[in-house]
Amino acid sequence: MAEPQVNPKAYPLADATLTKTILDLVQQAANYKQLRKGANEATKTLNRGIAEFIVMAADAEPLEIILHLPLLCEDKNVPYVFVRSKQALGRACGVSRPVIATSVTIKEGSQLKPQIHELIPRLETALGKFSRRDRAEVIQPVRTTLPLQKHGGFLGVMPCYMEMDRILCTKLVSFYKRPSGSTLPSTQATVLLLDPERGNVKAVIDGEVITFMRTAAVSAISAKLLMRPDAEVLAVLGTGNQAKSHYDVFTEVFQFKEVRVWSRSKDRAGAFADSLTGRVTVCESVEAAVKGADVIVTVTRSTEPVLFGQWVKPGAHVAAVGACRPDWRELDDTLMKQAVVYVDSREGAMAESGDVLLSGVEVFAEVGDVINGTKPACREKTTVFKSLGLGVQDAVSAQLIFDKWKSKTN
């Protein structure tokens, strides 16, 4: 039986040997998750400048539905070729891959700390993508929060999809207003990393380490962008896990001549100082801790202001991490109104930040705007960065951990 004729518009057409080579490459690309399928996806990759090779089926009906691709390939200087059979191409594109079902648990922050200089640039890129509001790159709604009134807590759900990075992730985080002296953690979290193509859970990761380290890393990014270049004194208000991660990250990324620490409990402050590798000064009052400080990090459980503007040095930078509810505060009105206010997410701040909502101040910019160059860094002025945490931060952090885990197990 004669082989069916191929539409002459399907040019160039690969011969049998080249077709086998191409389909082997397609299968390999599928295995490594480097394959995009369908005319729409091919068009997207060409327009975004990430396509390396386009393969089309000569028996597509009607062929005209894909004939825009050769023209676009030529315009973008990307090689392309036709193979005879859509069925053969479909089999290669649909290679069955084993579902990854793993459980990755990292309990010690030190396991992520050596990677902080790798994590920070990933977070900077992610924050920039988020602030562009391009849904083709990042889809991330504002955190959904479920109140647990009987227990004084909340459950937060933080999903994120990064299409270009092929990351689908969600974090479940519980946070509680603990009574003074409680030994229970105020925050606990679990991160689920999923396969965006198949929908299965690839990894279940202890979210506490991710939360502590990515939060501190983003605070460090805000300081890099907004603090004065001659900053010498760091003050940390709080002595919990976030205080520890912020101390670790800030002293690794920056060179401060003096670090001060304050806690409501003198015993906790002393124990915290003893747990650190570097020298710190334990202060008996917030005023003593922040007077003359160039950078101030607030990581307290407070629901009422603990940091007052009259104590803050003009031109200081404040990274405010606590008070993640619309009726909780760490900073007073004076400080909020005299500062240029930056946030990680405008929508998040207007839904969750008591420091922003109750003071009535205007948010000047997201840190992602500064990274993108669309808003200036007002280093000469007093600045406040209100951190609430983003799903995109958890997503890139979880992917980094998962990639490191895979490299060790393969």
N, C-alpha and C positions, 0 to 999 in steps of 0.2 A: 504493500500500500504506500502510495506516495505521501511524503511528509507534507503537512499543511503549509501553505505559503505564509511567509511572514510579511506583515504590513511593511512596505518599503519605508515608511516614516520612522520605523524603529531602527534608528541608525546612530552610532555603530552597533552592530550585533556581534556578541562574543561567539567564537566557535566552541566546539565541545570541550577542548582542553582548557581554554580560558574560562569557560563557564564553570567547570569543576573547581578551578582555582578560586574564582570569585565566590562560589558558594561555600567553599572551605573558609574563606575569610569572613563571610557573613556569619557562619556558624561560630567562628572564634569570637567575633564581635558580640554576638548574642551571649556567649558564655561569660564575657567580661563586662556585660551590661553597657556596651558601647554602640548599641544598635538602636536606631529609630525606625519605626515601620509606618508606612502609609504616606501618601502624597502630601498631606497636610504637615506631617512631622518633618518630611524632607524639605518642604518649603521653609518651615521655621528654622531648621538648622542652617540652611543656606543664607537666609536673611540675617541670622545672628552671627554668621561667620565662623561656625563651629563644624560645618560639614567637611569631611575629607574625601569622600567618594560616594557617588550616587549610583545605585543599581535599580534598573527598571525592568518590568516584564513586558515582552513584546506582544503577548496575547491579552493584554489589558483591553477590556471592552467598555466603551469605545476608547481607542488609544489616545484620542484627543484629551482625555481627562488628565493625562500626565505629560502632555507634550509641552507644557510651560516649563517643565523642569530642565530640559536641555538648554533652553534659552537662558534660564536663570543661572544654570551651572556655568555657561560660557561667560555670562556677565560677572559672576563671582570667581571665575578662573578655577573651578572645581571639576575634576575629571568625572565622567559619567559613562555608562555603558548599558546596553540592553542584553538581557538573557531571554531565551525563547519562552520559557515556561513560568507562568505565574505560580503553578502548583509546586514546581521544584523550589522556587524562591520562597514560597510560603512555608515549605517544610524546613528550610534552613533557618528562616526567621522565627519559626515556632519551636526551636530546639527545646526539648524538655530539660529543665534544670532542676536539680534537687532543691526542695524547699529548705532554706536555712532555718533551723530551729535551735537557737543557742541561748545560753543564759550567761551573760557576762556580769560579774559583780566585782566592783572595785571599792574596797572599804576604806583604804587609807589615802588621805589627800596627797601624801608624799609620792604616790604612784603617778599622779598627774602633774605635780609641781615641776619636775624636770622638763615638762613639755610646755611650760607657760609661754616661752618665747615663740613656740609654734602655734599655740592656741590664740594668742593675742592678734596676730595678723588675720587669722581666719575669722575672728570675731569682728574685727574692723571691716573686713569685706562684707560680712553678713549684715552688719548694722547699716552699711552704705546701701546694700541691696534693699533692705527693709524700707529705708527712708525714700527710696525712689518710687515706692508704691507700684511697682510693675508686677502685676499678678502673674505674668508669664515667668517671673523669677521666684517670687515669694508669695505664698498665701498664708496669712496668719491673723486670725481674729483676735480680738481682745480676750484676755483670760476669762473663762467662765468660773464664777465663784459660787459655791454652795455653802450657805451658812449652817453651822452646827451649833445652834444657840444653847442647847442643853449642856454642851461640853466646852463652850467658849472657844470654838475653833471654826475653821473654814477648810473646805476642800476646793482646790483650784485645778482646772483642766486647761492645759496649754498645748494645743495642736499646732503643727507647722508643716507645710509642704514646700520644699525648695526644688522646683522642677529641673532647673539647669544643673543642680548639684545632685539630683536624684536622691533626695533625702526626705523621708516621711517619718515624722516623729511626734510623739505627744508625751507630756510630762503630767503626772499626777502628784500634786504637792498639797500637803496639809500644813496649816500654820495655826498656832494657838496663842492666845494671850495667857501665859502662865503666871501664876501668883509668884511673888517674890520668894526666893529660896527654893523654888521647884527645881528638881534635878531632871525633869522630863525635857526632851528637846522641844523647842518652839516650832521647828520646821522639820518635816520629813518628806522625802520625795522619791519617786520611782520614774525612770524614763523608759519608754517603749520605743524601739527603733523598728520600723516596718519596711517591707519591700514595697515601694510605690507601684510597681507593675502588678504584683500578685496579691498584695494586701496582707500577707502573712507577717507575723511578728518575727523579726530576725534576732532581736536581743532584748533582754530585760536588764537594765543597768541601774545600779544603786544611784539614785538621783541626788543624794546629799552631796557627794563629792563634786558632781557636775555643777550643782547649784552654788556651792561655796566658791569653787574656783572660777567659774565663768562670771559670777557676780563681781568678784574681786578683780578679775581681768578687765571687765568693762569699766569698773571704777578707775582702774589704772589708765585705761584708754582716755577717759574723761579728763584725768589729771594731765596726761601727756598733751592733750589738746588745749587745756584751759588754764593750768597753773602757770605761774611765772617761771621763767627759766632758772632764776636764782633761788628757787624754793629750797629751804634748809630744814624746816621743822615740820614734822608730821604729828598730828594728834589723832588718836583713835578713841572714840567714845563707845564703850561696850567691851565685853570680854568673852563673848560666846564664840561659836565656830566661825561665824562670818568675820568676827574681829581677827581671829587667828589667820584665816585665809587672806584677809586684806593686809595684815602685817607681813605675811610671807611674800605675797605678790609685790607689794609696794617697795619693800626693802630689797627685793631681787631686781626689780625693774629700775628703781631710782636710787640715788645716793643722798640720803638725808643725814644731816649732822646730829639731829636729835629726834627721838621718838618718844612721845608722851602717851600715857594710857590712863583712862578713868573708868571706874565702875561704881555703881551704887554701893556695892559691897567691897569694903577694903580688903577682906580676905580673898575674894575672887580676883581682885585686881593683882594682889600679891602672887597668887597661884598662877595667874595668867602670865605675869612677868617672868616668873621662874621657869615657865614652860618654853619660853622663847630662847633662841640661840644668840640673839643680839642684845645689846644694852637698851633698856627702856627706863623712863622716869614715870613712876606711879604718882598720880596727882590726886589730891583729896577732893577737888571740886572741878566741875566742868570749866569754870572760869579760869582756873589755874592751868588746866590742860590746853585750852585753846588760845589763851592770851599770847598774841604774837605769832601764832602758828600760821604757816603758809598753806598747808593742806590739812583739812579736817575731814575725817571719815566718821559718820554716825551710823553705828550698827547696833542700836539698842532695841529693847522690847517696848519702849515707851509709847504711850498713846497721847501724851501731852508734851508740849515743847520742853526740850532739855537744853537746846542750844539757842542762845539769844544774840541778836545782831549787835548789841552794844559791846559784846565781848570779842567780836570777830574783826580781825585786822583787815583794813581796806585792801582789796586786791587778793584776798585769800580765796582759795578754791575749796568748796564743800562738796563732798560726795555723800549724799543722803540715801541710805540703803534701807533703813527700817521704816516703820509706819506705812504699811502697804494696804491700808484700808482708807476709805474716804472720810472717816471720822477719827483717824489716828494721826498724830503729828510728832515730829522731832524738832522742827525749826519754828521759831516764832515769826510773827508778821513782820517785825522790823527787819530781820535778816532776809526774808523772802522778798520784801519790797525794795530793799536796797541792792539786791543782787540781780544779775542777768541769769535767767533760769533756763537751763537745758534739761531735756528729758531723753529717755530712750524711745518712748512712744507718746505722741500727743494724745492719741485716743486712750491709751492706758492711763495717762496722767489725769485726764478729764473724767475718768471713770473710777479711779482707785486712790489717787494721791490726796490725802487730807492736807498735806503741806501746800499743795497747789490750790485745791478747791476752797479751803477755808480761808486762805489768805487773799484769794481773789486776784492773784497776780497773773500776768500774761506769760505764757511759755514763749521764749524767744526762738528756740530751735531744738531739734533733735540732734544728738551727737552724730547721727548718720548724715545729717545735713552738713555738718562741719567736715566730716570725712569726704563727702562728695564735693565740697567746695561751694555749696549753694548758700551757706551762712557763715559768717566770720566767727573766729574764736576770740572772744573779748578778754584777752589775758590781762589787760591793764585794769580791769574792773573786778569787783567781787563777783564770783560765779558760784552757782549752785547747780549740781547735776542730781536730779531726782531719778533714782534707779528703782524700777519696779520689776524688771526681768522680762525677757521676751522668749517666746518659743523658738525663735530663730537662733538665739544664743544656745539653748539646750540642744538644738538639732545639730549644729556644727560641732559642739563639744562631744556629744554622744557619738557622732560619726568618727571623730578623731580617736576616741577610745576604742570603738569597734574595729577600726582599721588597724590600730596597734595590736589589738587582741588577735585579729586574723593573721597578721604577719608573724606572730609568735607561734601560732598553732599550725600554720601551713608548713 
